[in-house]
Amino acid sequence: MKSSKKITLIGVDLGGTKVAAGLVNGSKIIKQKYSLIPNQSENEQDIIDTIIEVIDSVYTKDVEGIGIGIPSLVDREKGIVYSVQNIPSWRKIHLKASLENHYNLPVYLDNDANCFALGEYRFGAGKGDEDFVGITLGTGMGSGIISKGHLLNDANCGSGEFGSIPYLNGIYEDYCSGKFFKTHYNKTGEEIFKQAKKGDLEALKAYEEFGFHLGNTIKTIMFSVDPKKIIIGGSIANSKDFFTESMHRSLNNFPYKESVNNLKVKFTNTANIAILGAASLYFDRTTQP
């Protein structure tokens, strides 16, 4: 495996409203740019052109590969992107082929939550941990599985989507993301956080309920994957002091006490993890056993 210190890569984070790219060398982002994307465009090529423009703004002749995190299912081998959230024109896009033809470089695609987990493995709270589940909590909920030091090599890039599992009157994401605060309290996560810091009782109650649901999510993950560690990031992770206690209380009725005692739950706020994780796809793919 080539040392990450000697490789210059570009990591790209495609979101619903903007695309960001960073020139990455080792664990450092040398240069970073972003652009709003024309997500209402009926022309799928408009988005590709925007991605190319942002990549061009950080590109140098030393770049050896490009990694892109995308909020959707991805065919890793063929490089096809399916039905990207908030980009209606992107139903089936051969993005890998398009960009490889343009740059004559290897391009790697994956789900954005998988990139989060991979970034934490190489640069953040997961360094040194060969097996864990990474969870991002923000406007939605995403997760990725690191197994034996690599992203789980699943069939359709869809494993680890624990937020989509049915739960109560919806799915886990409805109760373990900003959607919970909006639906049940008609407030944004940021509003709830500000009120909780002031000791507002309703906001504190909201976090207590949130922690209970998150604990149930973790129990489902334990039944499914039984990881050694769970790493939680995303904007809501910044308010962990308000829901960690109820999260752990929720875990107490897990039937296998030793599993709970051995599980480590860690919160993280590694800077620029989306870009670093996307760039890390290069190492994950080129060092697969």
NORWO-V379667 format. One record per helix or strand. SS is the DSSP state (A for helix, B for strand). FROM is the first residue (numbers start at 1). TO is the last residue. Records with the same first field share a line. If there is no record, write none. Layout:
BEGIN
SS=FROM-TO, FROM-TO
END
This chain:
BEGIN
A=4-6, 44-58, 95-103, 112-123, 162-164, 172-174, 178-185, 189-197, 201-224, 235-242, 244-251, 257-262, 273-286
B=8-14, 18-25, 28-36, 63-70, 73-75, 80-82, 92-94, 106-111, 132-137, 141-147, 150-151, 166-167, 170-171, 229-233, 264-267
END
